[in-house]
Amino acid sequence: MLKSFLLRRLQHTLLLLTLVSMGSFLLLELAPGDFLTETTLNPRISPQTLASLRDRFGLTKSLPERYFYWVRSAAQGEFGISFAYDMPVRALIWPRMLSTLLLTATSLGLAWMIALPLGVWAAARQGSWPDRLLVLSTSGFLSIPELVFACGILIIAAKTQWLRMGGLPLAVCVLTPVSLPLLLRHIRAGVLTASGATYVRAARAHGVSEMRLWFRHVLPAASHPLISLFGLSVAGLLSSSLLVEVVVGWPGLGPLFLEAVGARDFYVVTGVVSLSAIFLAAGTLLADMLLYFCDPRIRMN
Amino acid sequence: MMTDRSTLVEVRSVTKSFTRGRWYSAQRVLALDSVTLSIHCGSTVALVGASGSGKSTLARCIAQMEKPDGGEIWFDGRNLTALAPSACRRFRTRIQLVPQNVAASLNPRWTAAQIVSEPLCVQRWGRANDRLRRSLELIESVGLDSSTLQQNSSHLSGGQRTRLALARALALEPRLLILDESLASLDLLLQAQIINLLIDLQARHSLAYLVIAHDMTLVAAMTDKVVELQQGKIVRQDVYTC
């Protein structure tokens, strides 16, 4: 049963990847210009040279032709050639992906480690002053744009010299508070929903101790939405930090992606987008597997 | 049905009020207005009345889930309202309440065995093996098949869930069982079956029942006394002699 489920998920993932790559190809095609448009403005480069460059990059071919070239290249593990760097996209993306993952995994782990106990604690004291303060401050944090927050941290770091510019601690210091409030709110809400369930109140009325109530009734029930949330945050591992990376100068996918979009470096953009889609599929799959092992109801069906 | 004439529960002019609304528009609502009532061992008292008349509040006060503002509740010769909370604990197992929405009071992630043995776990009753044996006994005493023990409670039918909740309430051998419209969501046939089961259990364990009901015709078969509440006051007490 698990096997057929996995097989179905694999099919879904392949379909998703096809659609995402097609979509990114189409959208890039709709944008005016291509990689060589700016070069056309340079009077020192002759039209002949331009034409031969276009031919070399395969820009003269039709869209379906280019797409099939890319699919064949992806199947070989290269994911096309970057025009700007003149190298296979995979070799270009791989080290940057690792450094992005280092940043996002560190800050995600940190955010979960802070948010989980804090959220449960706040939910257990719903309506108390610490809880209200927490809700208020998460709203405050959520309403500050990521960019402004990142710049603020940068200024503080530069003035006080506490954190090295471009280092991992600085980037984590920016990214963790950006993802923390949302996690905290979801965890608090999830635990509140679980602890408000009728059977929890019934158990409390039956004289079940608070300790047993929380660890046997509430937290197992709250784990369901939290596991889905965890899957989603794994899915966002590659894409959540793009903007922050650009601002703090972290050598990850963010700056590369921004540059590639600006320069119409076709295959790099498609490669990064497809990679994010793979992470999305992997994240949801991970959540589903965890749910399967955690919830007796799913296992029995 | 009245096997024993001694008084089990005596409610003496109990008053309870709630505050409704926020502090700037607070209203006091009198839910119980000096209610006096007695329940004999092994007898059945039906509590009827319109919604909002204080039936559930009275049930919750007797089950020690609410503290009355005034008056006394005596159980088996002891004044529960005067006892310290820690001393009250011992009596709580003797009074069990089966809630209005039975299905929702069962944890959907748990098996029937886990649900029935929870009160036993909480009271540190016996060892794991003894508890399992006792759960099986309980399950069979409410007319459920022993194979239900390993089934998930979300997979049970409405009638099975009601029986399961009854088994759980019986686990600690209570003297008084309060049924707060626990049968209201079942169809007529099932209600009749469960009422027969209740009568049977009453004979075996000399249980007293406090049955809260909308529909008197159903519980009439097993009732010794009918008490009607209206806006927190008792307006009628009829004693049937069988």
Boltz contact constraints between the chains, C-beta under 6 A:
constraints:
  - contact:
      token1: [A, 198]
      token2: [B, 104]
      max_distance: 6.0
  - contact:
      token1: [A, 198]
      token2: [B, 105]
      max_distance: 6.0
  - contact:
      token1: [A, 199]
      token2: [B, 105]
      max_distance: 6.0
  - contact:
      token1: [A, 199]
      token2: [B, 106]
      max_distance: 6.0
  - contact:
      token1: [A, 199]
      token2: [B, 107]
      max_distance: 6.0
  - contact:
      token1: [A, 202]
      token2: [B, 99]
      max_distance: 6.0
  - contact:
      token1: [A, 202]
      token2: [B, 105]
      max_distance: 6.0
  - contact:
      token1: [A, 205]
      token2: [B, 65]
      max_distance: 6.0
  - contact:
      token1: [A, 207]
      token2: [B, 92]
      max_distance: 6.0
  - contact:
      token1: [A, 208]
      token2: [B, 122]
      max_distance: 6.0
  - contact:
      token1: [A, 296]
      token2: [B, 109]
      max_distance: 6.0
  - contact:
      token1: [A, 297]
      token2: [B, 154]
      max_distance: 6.0
  - contact:
      token1: [A, 300]
      token2: [B, 152]
      max_distance: 6.0
